[in-house]
Amino acid sequence: MPKSNGVARSAFTRNRRRLARWHRPYIALLVVVDIISALAGSWTAVQLFEQADSGFARFPIIYFNLIAYAMMPVGWLVLLWAGGAYDRRSLGVGTEEFKRVLRAAVTVTAGISILALGFKIDLSRWSVATAVSATLIYMLFMRTAARRALHSVRRRRHQATHRMLLTGTLQETMFVYKIVTRSPAAGLHPVAIHLSDGYGAARRTQAPIPTYTGNDLLKLANEVGADTIAVCGSSGSDPGELRRLAWQLEGSGIDLVVAPQLTDIAGPRVHIRPIEGLPLLHVEEPTLSGLSLLAKNMMDRVGAGLGLIVLTPLLAVISLAIRINDPGPVMFRQGRVGHEGRTFRVWKFRTMYTDAEDRLAALTDQNEGDGMLFKIRDDPRVTPVGRFLRATSLDELPQLINVLKGEMSLVGPRPLPADDGDFLGDVRRRLLVRPGMTGLWQVSGRSDLSWDEAVRLDLYYVDNWSLAYDISILWRTIGVVLARKGAY
């Protein structure tokens, strides 16, 4: 047999992925979950429509069972696989996995419709819609549960992760290290750093993981057990060098990723535009006007109006509890800075004693917040009822009035006091959108976050908001409120 010259002759001769093996049992789990979801969706449709004259009952039962319990689950699996719903790169992080499941549901519906029309099969539209919708709901729910279990394993055991070797300058690699370790649930675990700026930088570094210089990257990745090499910043500035590294990794089972220092920009705003083989990253401007903003405004007004109507009994009970606990006004109104710097008065249930402002000066040395925030975990000015309202965020409900008036949004950066701070520099960018009752800051830690981190999250939202993102934050808010995370 002739000796190999290092060039892979066939995809079948490549080494099997031997390092990041966690995704194999996880994908197997998802396959089982999806089959169960498809069978449960068909069963749900049967229970609802088998006795109805317009349902499956008029279709021969043997053919119906074949379609519902064999063809549809197989069809779901094929379309999910073809659509990339089992791609290990999208599992456990981001929304792409769920988008691919949604696309598969649309394709299943279209496929059944075409087959029924082509073969003149008399299927009930309602029963098919029920089967597909129920399957989709079960599938999203069970995949979410599987993802939560995966995140728990990653946080507590530091397993089921991609082991990363970072290569670049000291500043670039430490920047990427800080970013990827900020969210353990993402499953990126740096295990070593390879510095491209020499031994001097290696002597200066205080990196929390082993640091190397002058090594062959493939050999080093095998030594430290890395399954991913991340080229950080401009360390791959020589195009030929980066291309040769990609060739060297072919068939090794090690992924290559490039981590440009372009941060806090969501995927939909970034587009790759190849020009003569040069992949240019085109960054779109934030969506601060247009039809999307109009739809957001409509969702805010309708949601606030319905919320006030539905929650009227609860608002009345809270008002009564506040008056009984501490006589005085039920509402607390304070000047806040809103959209484009305009000030307005925010509505909140009063959670402090009526003399709270007079007692503020004596508590300034106990401030646990930073930046423009004043926070005390056990603030003596808060009433017993107020402490419960703050923990459950019920004190924020009157802000639905501000949303209905157009001064606030359901989702956005939190409004800050008008008499506090200068709103200069990066902070001022928060004012490009209307402040919100909840936001990325609230679902990411609330009062437990530092001021700088809170500002970073708010600016990320301003630059990357969308209706789907708003709905996601509203959904996450429910979990955060129920868990009472960071509320005081």
C-alpha positions as CSV (number, residue, x, y, z in Angstrom):
1,M,0.0,0.0,0.0
2,P,1.5,3.4,-1.0
3,K,2.4,5.8,1.8
4,S,0.0,8.6,2.6
5,N,1.2,12.1,1.8
6,G,-1.2,13.7,4.3
7,V,-4.0,14.4,1.9
8,A,-7.4,12.9,2.7
9,R,-8.4,10.8,-0.4
10,S,-11.9,10.2,0.7
11,A,-14.3,11.4,3.4
12,F,-14.6,7.8,4.5
13,T,-10.9,7.6,5.4
14,R,-11.1,10.4,8.0
15,N,-10.8,9.7,11.6
16,R,-14.0,9.5,13.6
17,R,-14.6,12.3,16.0
18,R,-12.9,11.0,19.1
19,L,-12.9,13.9,21.5
20,A,-16.3,15.6,21.8
21,R,-18.5,12.6,22.2
22,W,-21.2,14.0,24.4
23,H,-23.3,14.9,21.4
24,R,-23.8,11.3,20.3
25,P,-25.9,10.1,23.3
26,Y,-27.6,13.6,23.4
27,I,-28.7,13.3,19.8
28,A,-29.9,9.8,20.4
29,L,-32.0,11.2,23.3
30,L,-33.4,13.8,21.0
31,V,-34.3,11.2,18.4
32,V,-36.2,9.2,21.1
33,V,-37.9,12.5,22.3
34,D,-39.0,13.4,18.8
35,I,-40.4,9.9,18.1
36,I,-42.4,10.0,21.3
37,S,-43.6,13.5,20.5
38,A,-44.8,12.5,17.0
39,L,-46.6,9.4,18.4
40,A,-48.2,11.5,21.2
41,G,-49.3,14.2,18.6
42,S,-51.0,11.6,16.5
43,W,-52.6,10.0,19.6
44,T,-53.9,13.4,20.6
45,A,-55.5,13.9,17.2
46,V,-57.1,10.4,17.4
47,Q,-58.6,11.1,20.8
48,L,-60.1,14.3,19.6
49,F,-61.4,13.3,16.2
50,E,-61.9,9.6,16.0
51,Q,-65.6,9.9,17.0
52,A,-66.2,12.9,14.8
53,D,-67.9,12.4,11.4
54,S,-65.6,15.0,9.8
55,G,-62.4,13.5,11.3
56,F,-60.3,10.4,10.8
57,A,-63.3,8.1,11.4
58,R,-64.3,8.3,7.7
59,F,-60.8,7.1,6.6
60,P,-60.1,3.3,6.8
61,I,-58.6,2.7,10.2
62,I,-55.8,0.5,9.0
63,Y,-54.5,3.2,6.6
64,F,-55.0,5.8,9.2
65,N,-52.9,3.9,11.8
66,L,-50.2,3.4,9.1
67,I,-50.1,7.2,8.5
68,A,-50.5,8.4,12.0
69,Y,-48.2,6.0,13.9
70,A,-45.6,5.0,11.2
71,M,-45.4,7.4,8.3
72,M,-45.7,10.7,10.3
73,P,-43.1,9.8,12.9
74,V,-40.7,8.7,10.2
75,G,-41.5,11.8,8.2
76,W,-40.8,14.0,11.2
77,L,-37.4,12.3,11.8
78,V,-36.3,12.6,8.1
79,L,-37.3,16.2,7.9
80,L,-35.7,17.1,11.2
81,W,-32.5,15.4,10.2
82,A,-32.4,17.0,6.8
83,G,-33.2,20.4,8.3
84,G,-30.2,20.2,10.7
85,A,-32.2,19.9,13.9
86,Y,-29.7,17.3,15.1
87,D,-26.6,19.3,14.1
88,R,-24.3,19.3,17.1
89,R,-23.3,22.9,16.5
90,S,-26.8,24.2,17.2
91,L,-27.6,21.9,20.2
92,G,-27.8,23.4,23.6
93,V,-27.4,27.0,22.7
94,G,-29.3,29.8,20.9
95,T,-32.6,29.5,19.1
96,E,-31.5,27.9,15.8
97,E,-32.4,24.4,17.0
98,F,-36.0,25.5,17.7
99,K,-36.3,27.4,14.4
100,R,-35.3,24.2,12.6
101,V,-38.0,22.3,14.4
102,L,-40.6,24.9,13.4
103,R,-39.4,24.7,9.8
104,A,-39.8,20.9,9.9
105,A,-43.4,21.3,11.2
106,V,-44.2,23.6,8.3
107,T,-42.7,21.1,5.9
108,V,-44.6,18.2,7.4
109,T,-47.9,20.1,7.0
110,A,-47.1,20.9,3.4
111,G,-46.0,17.4,2.7
112,I,-49.2,15.8,4.1
113,S,-51.3,18.3,2.1
114,I,-49.5,17.5,-1.2
115,L,-49.7,13.8,-0.6
116,A,-53.4,14.0,0.3
117,L,-54.1,16.0,-2.8
118,G,-52.0,13.9,-5.1
119,F,-53.4,10.5,-3.9
120,K,-56.9,12.0,-3.3
121,I,-56.9,10.9,0.3
122,D,-59.8,12.2,2.3
123,L,-58.1,13.6,5.4
124,S,-59.6,16.1,7.8
125,R,-57.8,19.4,7.8
126,W,-58.5,19.9,11.5
127,S,-57.3,16.5,12.5
128,V,-54.0,17.0,10.5
129,A,-53.6,20.5,12.0
130,T,-54.1,19.0,15.5
131,A,-51.7,16.2,15.0
132,V,-48.9,18.5,13.7
133,S,-49.6,21.3,16.2
134,A,-49.7,18.8,19.2
135,T,-46.5,17.1,18.0
136,L,-44.8,20.5,17.6
137,I,-45.8,21.6,21.2
138,Y,-44.7,18.3,22.7
139,M,-41.4,18.4,20.8
140,L,-40.5,21.9,21.8
141,F,-41.4,21.2,25.4
142,M,-39.4,18.0,25.6
143,R,-36.4,19.5,23.7
144,T,-36.5,22.4,26.2
145,A,-36.4,20.0,29.1
146,A,-33.5,18.1,27.5
147,R,-31.6,21.4,27.0
148,R,-32.2,22.3,30.6
149,A,-30.8,19.0,31.7
150,L,-27.8,19.5,29.4
151,H,-27.2,23.0,30.9
152,S,-27.4,21.6,34.4
153,V,-24.7,19.0,33.6
154,R,-22.5,21.7,32.1
155,R,-22.8,24.0,35.1
156,R,-22.5,21.5,37.9
157,R,-20.2,18.8,36.4
158,H,-18.4,20.8,33.6
159,Q,-19.1,17.9,31.3
160,A,-20.8,17.7,27.8
161,T,-18.7,20.7,26.7
162,H,-16.5,21.6,23.7
163,R,-12.9,21.8,24.9
164,M,-11.3,24.8,23.3
165,L,-7.7,25.7,22.6
166,L,-7.5,29.5,22.2
167,T,-4.8,30.9,19.9
168,G,-3.8,34.5,19.5
169,T,-2.2,37.4,21.3
170,L,-2.4,37.6,25.1
171,Q,-5.0,40.4,25.0
172,E,-7.2,38.6,22.3
173,T,-7.2,35.2,23.9
174,M,-8.0,36.6,27.4
175,F,-10.8,38.6,25.9
176,V,-12.3,35.5,24.3
177,Y,-11.7,33.5,27.5
178,K,-13.7,36.0,29.5
179,I,-16.6,36.0,27.0
180,V,-17.0,32.2,26.6
181,T,-16.7,31.5,30.3
182,R,-19.4,34.0,31.2
183,S,-22.1,31.5,30.2
184,P,-21.2,27.9,31.2
185,A,-24.5,26.7,29.7
186,A,-23.1,27.5,26.3
187,G,-20.8,24.5,26.6
188,L,-17.5,26.2,25.6
189,H,-14.7,25.2,27.9
190,P,-11.3,26.7,27.3
191,V,-8.6,24.3,28.4
192,A,-5.4,26.0,27.1
193,I,-4.0,29.1,25.4
194,H,-1.5,29.2,22.6
195,L,0.1,32.7,22.4
196,S,1.2,34.0,19.0
197,D,3.1,37.0,20.5
198,G,6.0,35.0,22.0
199,Y,7.6,34.1,25.3
200,G,7.5,37.6,26.6
201,A,3.7,37.6,26.7
202,A,3.8,34.1,28.3
203,R,5.9,35.4,31.1
204,R,3.5,38.3,31.7
205,T,0.3,36.4,31.6
206,Q,-1.7,35.3,34.7
207,A,-4.0,33.1,32.7
208,P,-6.3,30.8,34.7
209,I,-5.5,27.9,32.3
210,P,-2.2,26.5,30.9
211,T,-0.4,28.8,28.4
212,Y,1.9,27.7,25.6
213,T,4.0,29.3,22.9
214,G,5.7,28.0,19.8
215,N,3.8,24.7,19.6
216,D,2.3,22.9,16.6
217,L,-1.4,23.6,17.1
218,L,-2.7,20.2,16.1
219,K,-0.1,18.4,18.3
220,L,-1.0,20.8,21.2
221,A,-4.7,20.2,20.8
222,N,-4.2,16.5,21.0
223,E,-2.0,16.9,24.1
224,V,-4.5,19.0,26.0
225,G,-7.6,17.1,24.8
226,A,-9.1,20.0,22.8
227,D,-11.8,19.3,20.2
228,T,-12.0,22.9,19.0
229,I,-9.3,25.4,18.0
230,A,-10.4,29.0,18.3
231,V,-8.4,31.6,16.4
232,C,-8.9,34.8,18.3
233,G,-9.0,38.3,16.9
234,S,-6.2,39.0,14.4
235,S,-4.0,36.1,15.2
236,G,-4.8,34.6,11.9
237,S,-4.0,37.8,10.0
238,D,-1.9,35.8,7.5
239,P,-4.6,34.3,5.2
240,G,-2.3,31.6,4.1
241,E,-1.5,30.5,7.6
242,L,-5.1,30.3,8.6
243,R,-5.9,28.3,5.4
244,R,-3.1,25.9,6.1
245,L,-4.3,25.4,9.6
246,A,-7.8,24.5,8.2
247,W,-6.1,22.0,5.9
248,Q,-4.1,20.5,8.7
249,L,-7.2,19.9,10.8
250,E,-9.0,18.0,8.0
251,G,-9.8,14.5,9.2
252,S,-8.5,15.2,12.7
253,G,-11.9,15.4,14.3
254,I,-11.0,18.9,15.6
255,D,-13.2,21.9,14.7
256,L,-11.8,25.3,13.7
257,V,-13.6,28.5,14.7
258,V,-12.6,32.1,14.2
259,A,-13.5,34.5,17.0
260,P,-13.4,38.1,15.6
261,Q,-13.5,40.8,18.2
262,L,-16.9,41.9,17.0
263,T,-19.0,41.4,20.1
264,D,-22.6,42.0,21.3
265,I,-24.0,41.8,17.8
266,A,-26.7,39.1,17.2
267,G,-26.5,36.7,14.3
268,P,-29.4,38.2,12.2
269,R,-27.4,41.5,11.8
270,V,-24.3,39.7,10.5
271,H,-24.1,38.5,6.9
272,I,-21.1,36.9,5.1
273,R,-20.5,38.5,1.7
274,P,-17.7,36.6,-0.1
275,I,-15.8,38.7,-2.6
276,E,-13.2,36.8,-4.7
277,G,-12.8,34.2,-1.9
278,L,-12.6,36.8,0.9
279,P,-15.4,36.4,3.4
280,L,-16.5,39.9,4.5
281,L,-18.7,40.3,7.6
282,H,-21.3,42.8,6.8
283,V,-23.0,44.3,10.0
284,E,-26.5,45.7,9.4
285,E,-27.7,48.8,11.3
286,P,-30.0,48.2,14.4
287,T,-33.7,48.2,13.6
288,L,-34.9,51.4,15.3
289,S,-37.8,52.2,13.0
290,G,-40.1,50.7,10.3
291,L,-42.8,48.1,10.3
292,S,-41.1,46.0,13.1
293,L,-41.2,49.0,15.4
294,L,-44.9,49.6,14.5
295,A,-45.7,46.0,15.3
296,K,-43.9,46.3,18.6
297,N,-45.9,49.4,19.5
298,M,-49.2,47.6,18.7
299,M,-48.2,44.6,20.8
300,D,-47.3,46.9,23.7
301,R,-50.6,48.9,23.6
302,V,-52.8,45.8,23.2
303,G,-50.9,43.8,25.8
304,A,-51.0,46.6,28.3
305,G,-54.7,47.2,27.8
306,L,-55.6,43.6,28.2
307,G,-53.3,43.3,31.1
308,L,-55.0,46.1,33.0
309,I,-58.4,44.6,32.4
310,V,-57.5,41.1,33.4
311,L,-55.4,42.2,36.4
312,T,-57.9,44.7,37.9
313,P,-59.0,42.4,40.8
314,L,-55.3,41.7,41.7
315,L,-54.4,45.4,41.5
316,A,-57.3,46.1,43.9
317,V,-56.2,43.5,46.4
318,I,-52.6,44.8,46.3
319,S,-53.8,48.4,46.8
320,L,-55.8,47.3,49.9
321,A,-52.9,45.4,51.4
322,I,-50.6,48.4,51.0
323,R,-53.1,50.7,52.8
324,I,-53.6,48.3,55.6
325,N,-49.8,47.7,56.1
326,D,-48.9,51.4,56.1
327,P,-51.4,54.3,55.7
328,G,-50.5,56.6,52.9
329,P,-50.6,56.7,49.1
330,V,-50.9,53.4,47.3
331,M,-48.9,54.5,44.2
332,F,-45.4,55.8,44.1
333,R,-44.5,58.1,41.1
334,Q,-41.0,59.1,40.3
335,G,-39.4,61.0,37.4
336,R,-37.6,58.7,34.9
337,V,-35.7,59.3,31.7
338,G,-37.4,57.7,28.7
339,H,-37.1,57.5,24.9
340,E,-34.7,60.1,23.4
341,G,-34.1,61.6,26.8
342,R,-37.8,62.7,27.4
343,T,-38.7,62.5,31.1
344,F,-41.9,61.0,32.4
345,R,-43.4,59.8,35.7
346,V,-43.4,56.1,36.2
347,W,-46.2,54.3,38.1
348,K,-45.3,51.8,40.8
349,F,-47.0,50.4,43.9
350,R,-45.5,52.0,47.0
351,T,-43.2,49.4,48.7
352,M,-41.5,51.7,51.2
353,Y,-42.7,53.6,54.3
354,T,-43.9,57.1,53.7
355,D,-40.7,58.7,55.3
356,A,-38.3,56.7,53.0
357,E,-36.9,59.7,51.3
358,D,-36.1,61.4,54.6
359,R,-34.2,58.3,55.7
360,L,-32.2,57.9,52.5
361,A,-29.3,60.2,53.5
362,A,-28.5,58.0,56.6
363,L,-28.3,54.9,54.4
364,T,-26.0,56.1,51.6
365,D,-22.9,54.4,53.2
366,Q,-24.7,51.0,53.0
367,N,-25.3,51.2,49.3
368,E,-24.6,47.8,47.7
369,G,-25.2,48.9,44.1
370,D,-22.7,50.6,41.8
371,G,-22.9,53.0,39.0
372,M,-26.3,54.7,38.9
373,L,-28.0,52.1,41.1
374,F,-28.8,52.5,44.8
375,K,-29.6,49.0,46.3
376,I,-29.6,47.6,49.8
377,R,-30.5,43.9,50.1
378,D,-32.2,44.4,53.5
379,D,-33.4,48.0,53.1
380,P,-35.1,49.0,56.4
381,R,-37.3,51.4,54.5
382,V,-39.2,48.6,52.7
383,T,-42.5,47.5,54.3
384,P,-43.4,43.8,54.8
385,V,-45.9,44.0,52.0
386,G,-43.4,45.9,49.9
387,R,-40.8,43.2,50.4
388,F,-43.2,40.6,49.0
389,L,-44.2,42.9,46.1
390,R,-40.6,43.5,45.2
391,A,-39.7,39.8,45.4
392,T,-42.5,38.9,43.0
393,S,-42.2,42.1,40.9
394,L,-45.9,42.8,41.5
395,D,-44.9,46.4,42.4
396,E,-44.2,46.9,38.7
397,L,-47.7,46.1,37.4
398,P,-49.0,49.7,37.4
399,Q,-46.4,50.5,34.7
400,L,-48.9,49.0,32.3
401,I,-50.4,52.5,32.5
402,N,-47.1,53.9,31.2
403,V,-47.0,51.3,28.4
404,L,-50.6,52.1,27.4
405,K,-49.6,55.8,27.3
406,G,-46.6,55.1,25.0
407,E,-44.1,56.2,27.6
408,M,-42.7,52.6,28.1
409,S,-42.7,49.3,26.4
410,L,-43.3,45.8,27.7
411,V,-39.7,44.9,26.9
412,G,-36.8,47.3,26.9
413,P,-34.0,48.8,29.1
414,R,-35.2,49.6,32.6
415,P,-36.0,53.4,33.1
416,L,-33.5,55.1,35.3
417,P,-34.2,58.1,37.7
418,A,-34.2,61.4,36.0
419,D,-32.2,63.1,38.7
420,D,-29.4,60.6,38.8
421,G,-26.4,60.6,36.5
422,D,-25.4,62.3,33.3
423,F,-26.4,59.7,30.7
424,L,-23.2,60.4,28.7
425,G,-21.1,58.0,26.6
426,D,-22.4,54.4,26.1
427,V,-25.2,54.7,28.6
428,R,-27.0,57.3,26.5
429,R,-27.5,54.8,23.8
430,R,-30.1,53.1,26.0
431,L,-32.4,56.1,25.2
432,L,-32.7,55.1,21.6
433,V,-35.6,52.8,22.5
434,R,-38.5,53.1,25.0
435,P,-37.7,51.7,28.5
436,G,-39.4,48.5,29.4
437,M,-41.2,46.8,32.2
438,T,-38.9,43.9,31.8
439,G,-35.7,43.4,29.8
440,L,-32.6,41.5,29.2
441,W,-31.1,42.9,32.4
442,Q,-34.0,41.5,34.5
443,V,-33.9,38.0,33.0
444,S,-30.1,37.8,33.4
445,G,-29.7,38.5,37.1
446,R,-31.6,41.7,38.0
447,S,-30.1,43.3,41.1
448,D,-27.3,40.7,41.3
449,L,-25.6,42.2,38.3
450,S,-23.0,44.9,38.4
451,W,-23.8,48.3,36.8
452,D,-21.4,47.7,33.9
453,E,-22.9,44.3,33.1
454,A,-26.4,45.7,33.3
455,V,-25.4,48.5,30.8
456,R,-23.8,45.9,28.5
457,L,-27.0,43.8,28.4
458,D,-29.2,46.9,27.8
459,L,-27.0,48.0,24.9
460,Y,-27.1,44.5,23.5
461,Y,-30.9,44.6,23.5
462,V,-31.0,48.1,21.9
463,D,-28.7,46.9,19.0
464,N,-30.4,43.5,18.5
465,W,-34.0,43.7,19.5
466,S,-36.7,41.9,17.5
467,L,-40.3,40.9,18.1
468,A,-39.2,37.3,18.6
469,Y,-36.6,38.4,21.1
470,D,-39.2,40.4,23.0
471,I,-41.5,37.4,23.2
472,S,-38.5,35.3,24.4
473,I,-37.7,37.8,27.1
474,L,-41.3,38.0,28.3
475,W,-41.4,34.2,28.5
476,R,-38.1,34.1,30.5
477,T,-39.4,36.8,32.8
478,I,-42.1,34.4,34.1
479,G,-39.5,31.9,35.2
480,V,-37.3,34.6,36.8
481,V,-40.2,36.1,38.7
482,L,-41.4,32.7,40.0
483,A,-37.9,31.9,41.1
484,R,-37.5,35.4,42.7
485,K,-33.9,35.7,41.3
486,G,-32.0,38.8,42.2
487,A,-35.1,40.7,43.5
488,Y,-34.7,43.0,46.5
